[in-house]
Structure formats: C-alpha cells, structure tokens
Amino acid sequence: MALKTFVKVGSITNLSDARYCAGMGVDLLGFRVIEGQENYISPKSFQEIRGWVTGPQIVAEVYGITHADQLVAILENYRPDYLEFGKKEWRVLKDHISLPFILSIDTGETLASIETEPNFILVHERSDLAQLANDHEILLTVESTENIQRIDQQYIHGIALSGSNEIKPGLKQYNELSEILELLEEDN
C-alpha cells in the first residue's frame, strides 16, 4: 500500500500498532526508549516487535534523556535510523548525535539555539508553518481526521501520528489512527 504523504507514527507500544502501520506503508515508526517516560518500551519488547515488522525506518524517541552516555545503550539496544527529541534533550545530546534526527518544537519556540539542521521538524498545529517550511522539512502532528482535511499540504513534508495501547495483547481498537491512514491511502 502507498500513502499520499510521508507518515511517522510514534509512541508505538505494541506489535498490533507496529504491524498495522507497516502494512499501511508508514515511513517511520517511533518508540519511546527512556525508562520512566510514558509509553516506554523496553529493549526486549522492542526486539520482539522488530522481529515481526519490516519496511518502516525506526525512530528512537529520547524524550526525557538526562545524560549523553545513555545514548550509547539506546543505539546498541534499539539500532534506530533516527533520533527524536525536543530542545531540552538537544542541550544534553548536541555534541553526541551521530544519526539523522527529528526535532520537536512547541508553539512559539524557535530554532535559534540549534547549531545543526534537523532532518525533520515535528510541530503541533501552528500558524507559522509557512515560515518554518521555507528552510525545513515539517512533520505536522495530527490527532483526528478533521485535522487532516484542514492541512495545507504545501507547507508540510508529512504528518506525525501516535499509536495507542492495546486492550490486551492482540485486541486493539484503531479508531482515529486507522481512519487517518485510510484517508491517506493512494487511490489505485
């Protein structure tokens, strides 16, 4: 299957989400890799999921990282293609980043203190997308099908969605995630 736009799905916590997203043609799958953070997935659980999924590139979401030396274990245990973090984590990691990265910025934040260029900028609904898009590849956070229909595609490279927890292993309701991905399917 092919999607009409570049898609990243983050906060993946289960095999159901990972396989569904891979089957739908999602480009990037993100996993929270800092213990103690919401939606954290252990290296063991990640490896079990990774063994069943092919296609998407892997993003290690390192929100909450406090020391650069934590990065060594993350790179070894998760073998990500990208890192994702906010400006707080940037200050911790800036001299240790060896992979392409996605920088998440909040409304009103600027990129003035970032010395290198992120591969993507993850933004939430913002009015200044046009200004950011002049110099950066933008991934816009989308939470509902209503948001998809209001997106001005000319300013974004793609969208970012979030996975959700399973009711129990193998039992899952996809609701918004599946509706959004189905809206993005290429017409055959």
Legacy VTK file of the C-alpha trace (Angstrom):
# vtk DataFile Version 3.0
C-alpha trace
ASCII
DATASET POLYDATA
POINTS 188 float
0.000 0.000 0.000
1.084 3.548 -0.557
0.160 6.677 1.332
-0.313 10.113 -0.234
2.114 11.724 2.183
5.084 10.889 4.385
3.863 9.488 7.742
5.544 8.934 11.105
3.685 7.088 13.857
5.239 7.498 17.285
4.759 6.177 20.804
4.355 2.630 19.484
3.925 0.217 22.409
2.659 -2.974 20.806
3.023 -5.341 17.893
-0.526 -4.659 16.668
0.215 -0.973 16.008
3.631 -1.692 14.520
2.338 -4.326 12.080
-0.743 -2.326 11.112
1.322 0.797 10.411
3.949 -1.137 8.462
1.214 -2.788 6.401
-0.323 0.606 5.625
3.016 1.906 4.331
4.006 4.235 7.166
7.527 5.627 6.672
8.755 5.932 10.275
7.837 4.057 13.473
8.778 5.747 16.735
9.385 4.087 20.097
9.869 5.807 23.464
13.181 4.463 24.744
13.755 6.333 28.014
12.708 4.281 31.023
10.164 6.043 33.215
8.654 8.033 30.332
5.063 7.494 29.213
4.788 4.712 26.593
8.338 3.471 27.307
9.154 0.220 25.553
11.949 -1.961 26.892
14.714 -3.202 24.587
13.375 -6.767 24.965
9.820 -5.775 23.966
11.160 -3.653 21.136
13.224 -6.572 19.768
10.156 -8.828 19.855
8.183 -6.267 17.842
11.060 -5.517 15.479
11.337 -9.180 14.561
7.820 -9.042 13.084
7.991 -5.716 11.248
9.723 -4.753 8.014
9.558 -1.614 5.937
9.429 1.497 8.110
12.564 3.091 9.481
12.911 3.186 13.263
12.913 6.332 15.398
14.206 6.255 18.975
12.158 8.878 20.795
14.540 10.016 23.535
12.301 12.489 25.353
13.463 12.712 28.963
17.094 11.713 28.340
19.236 13.309 31.055
22.794 12.195 30.229
24.512 11.788 26.881
26.043 8.467 28.000
22.529 6.946 27.933
22.684 7.284 24.157
25.280 4.510 23.769
22.919 1.860 25.190
19.991 3.217 23.167
21.932 2.973 19.921
23.082 -0.546 20.780
19.722 -1.880 22.039
17.356 -0.273 19.529
19.563 0.347 16.475
17.429 3.292 15.305
17.627 5.053 11.964
16.639 8.389 13.549
16.530 10.048 16.951
13.665 12.293 18.039
13.735 14.805 20.881
12.828 18.319 21.989
15.009 21.333 22.692
15.619 20.261 26.315
17.093 16.947 25.108
19.018 18.786 22.390
21.028 20.557 25.086
22.007 17.147 26.539
22.777 15.444 23.212
24.045 18.174 20.898
27.674 17.015 20.893
26.838 13.301 20.669
24.341 12.942 17.818
25.556 10.581 15.120
22.225 9.878 13.408
19.691 11.903 11.464
17.229 13.484 13.885
13.748 14.899 14.308
13.420 17.960 16.499
10.072 18.552 18.175
9.234 22.190 18.810
6.291 23.733 20.601
4.281 26.754 19.565
6.379 29.873 19.941
9.720 28.033 20.052
12.368 28.968 17.528
15.374 27.131 16.178
17.793 29.909 17.086
19.814 27.833 19.581
20.162 24.763 17.347
23.578 24.729 15.685
22.881 21.920 13.190
19.970 21.240 10.905
17.458 18.579 11.927
16.283 16.236 9.179
12.698 16.969 10.170
10.967 19.384 12.495
7.962 17.974 14.312
5.429 20.706 15.006
1.985 20.871 16.520
-0.720 22.993 14.933
0.910 26.333 14.236
0.100 29.420 12.291
3.682 29.998 11.161
4.155 26.780 9.144
4.898 28.766 6.004
7.869 30.470 7.648
9.300 27.210 9.063
8.701 25.336 5.804
10.924 27.716 3.883
14.009 26.121 5.415
12.908 22.786 6.928
11.090 19.526 6.292
7.996 19.762 8.503
6.102 16.856 10.090
2.815 18.147 11.459
1.210 16.396 14.429
-2.312 15.261 13.555
-4.784 13.857 16.055
-8.019 13.479 14.095
-9.471 13.138 10.614
-10.779 16.698 10.943
-7.188 17.929 11.232
-6.202 16.049 8.046
-8.804 17.833 5.987
-7.640 21.259 7.227
-3.924 20.765 6.494
-2.321 22.959 3.896
-0.111 20.312 2.273
2.130 22.855 0.558
3.907 23.661 3.827
4.493 20.201 5.208
6.582 17.206 4.225
4.330 14.799 6.122
2.358 14.119 9.250
3.017 12.595 12.657
0.517 10.349 14.413
0.597 8.419 17.701
-0.005 4.782 18.462
-2.201 3.684 21.349
-2.260 0.924 23.919
-3.852 -2.463 23.324
-6.845 -3.565 25.367
-4.945 -6.842 25.765
-2.346 -8.487 23.509
-3.834 -8.849 20.046
-7.023 -6.936 20.893
-6.973 -3.358 19.690
-9.294 -0.601 18.538
-7.658 1.620 15.929
-10.321 4.325 15.542
-8.554 7.612 14.675
-5.259 6.044 13.578
-6.919 3.754 11.027
-9.316 6.449 9.819
-6.452 8.885 9.209
-4.283 6.297 7.431
-7.218 5.197 5.271
-7.813 8.839 4.249
-4.173 8.992 3.182
-4.202 5.845 1.035
-3.343 6.379 -2.629
-6.224 5.658 -4.961
-5.476 2.608 -7.069
LINES 1 189
188 0 1 2 3 4 5 6 7 8 9 10 11 12 13 14 15 16 17 18 19 20 21 22 23 24 25 26 27 28 29 30 31 32 33 34 35 36 37 38 39 40 41 42 43 44 45 46 47 48 49 50 51 52 53 54 55 56 57 58 59 60 61 62 63 64 65 66 67 68 69 70 71 72 73 74 75 76 77 78 79 80 81 82 83 84 85 86 87 88 89 90 91 92 93 94 95 96 97 98 99 100 101 102 103 104 105 106 107 108 109 110 111 112 113 114 115 116 117 118 119 120 121 122 123 124 125 126 127 128 129 130 131 132 133 134 135 136 137 138 139 140 141 142 143 144 145 146 147 148 149 150 151 152 153 154 155 156 157 158 159 160 161 162 163 164 165 166 167 168 169 170 171 172 173 174 175 176 177 178 179 180 181 182 183 184 185 186 187
